[in-house]
Each structure stands twice: as C-alpha cells, then as structure tokens.
Amino acid sequence: MKLVSWDGGFGRLSDDGASVVPMGASLVDWLATGGDGHTDGAPVDRSTLRLTAPVPRPGKVVCIGVNYREHAAEMGREPPPVPTVFAKWANAVVGPEDDVVVPPGVGSIDYEAELAVVIGRRASRVDRNAARDHVAGYSCANDVSSRQRQFETTQWTMGKAVDTFLPLGPHLVTADEIPDPQALAIRCLVNGEVRQSSSTALMIFGVAELVEFVSSMITLEPGDVISTGTPPGVGAAMTPPRFLAGGDEVVVEIDGIGALRNTIRIEA
Ligand code: MG
C-alpha cells in the first residue's frame, strides 16, 4: 500500500494515484494500534487533498550521517566504525507540497537524498534479525543542510534541524512492498539535473543494523523516522561547491517508492 496523509486524515492511494481511500484520522495512531481497526471512507479525488508528510509530526527523527563510503570520502571522512547519529525534530518535517524555507543569513544550502524508514511497532533492544518486523514502511527524505551552520561547530544540529529542512514523502510504501530495502536505486535531481545516483546497497550500516543500534539505547515508537544517510554527490563536495538557490526544485527519487519534489525558498 501507498499511504498518504493530509490535515486531519490519512488513507491509501489507488494504483493509478488518482484517488485516495480515507482510512482514519492519523496514520501514526493506526500504526500504533497494529494496523487494523479502521473503516474505509468513500474514495476522494487525490487532487482535492493537500498532502502533508506521511508522518507529519514524528516523535523522533533519527538521522544517520556518513553512511555511504563514497559520501564519507567526498566529505574527507573515514567510514565510521559505528553509526553516526544526529537528530532533527518534528519542526523540520514538511510534506511533498511544501517549500523548504531558508531563514535569513543561513547559507551554503545543500540537498541529501535519503531513504526514510518509518517505525510501525515499538522497538527497544531489537536484534537486527527481528528489526524489520518493527518497520512500517519507507519513504523519501531530503536531509537539507546548511553547510555553513553544520561545520561552524563540532555539533551539526544547527545546520540540520532547521524548520522545514526535512521534506518527507510523498507517501509511505508499506514494508511488504519493499522485499529488500538494501536494493533500491536512489537519486537526487536539482532542476532536472541528476546530482546523486546510487543504491541503498552501498550503505555502510543497513536498515536492520540501524534499527538494532538505535533501539539498543533509544526506544523507537510508531511513527518515528530514521533517515538513513545520503550517497555521494552532494553540492558541498563539488569543485567549486554547488549550493542551492531560491527557486531551485529538488527531487529525491527512490525506485519502488516514489519521487519527493520541493522548492527552495530563501527568506530575505
Ligand atoms: Mg544526511
């Protein structure tokens, strides 16, 4: 199933994407109750809905840094021995119909195409072999970053957790439709130009290892999001660097999931 959310509801997309069957008020509540106990509503035209992120207010957004070897190399880093974890908060999450809004004075704006994992069942100290039982599904994320702010200090948070800096969507594809999350082509396009083109096969730590590692210390709840890191090709690693400008359209595409499209807006 492809699940979409809007203000006050969620539902499943038809195969052609033209209509939505409403399933209830909250995708996260539905996940938390085990994915049943809903009543289908009458189908509505998809174009009449303004979609939010599938999980518009996740309790946690756990982000993984330098999780592809070639991205580590392009950023001048060694591949890490354990996952590099940082946080974004719900304020960063926007949906497929929203802009990324850059606050005044925040520069060097970059894109990072990432596979997002949405937790379906509470996960605490979960073994990697059982980890995927706790995954509801997958979506596309753009870990928008201000390289200027990210590298001003040793802590990345102020360059990463900015309001609107985590577009997520356009829908959640349930895990049963993704037999192997480590075999997905992933791309980022800026104004139609391919900037990143890789495969989730090249992650250093795969989805199951990440759920195991994070849940060994932090309980993951239904609706929590893990953004699994970006492949090579970020703007900061180009010579000269190619950062995003106002009006740029950034698309994150993952085969088997979909395409997430957002426009950059710079506030003066
Ligand atoms: Mg990232």
Residues whose N, C-alpha, C, O or C-beta is under 5 A from the ligand:
A	BS01	MG	I64 E112 D143 G229 T230
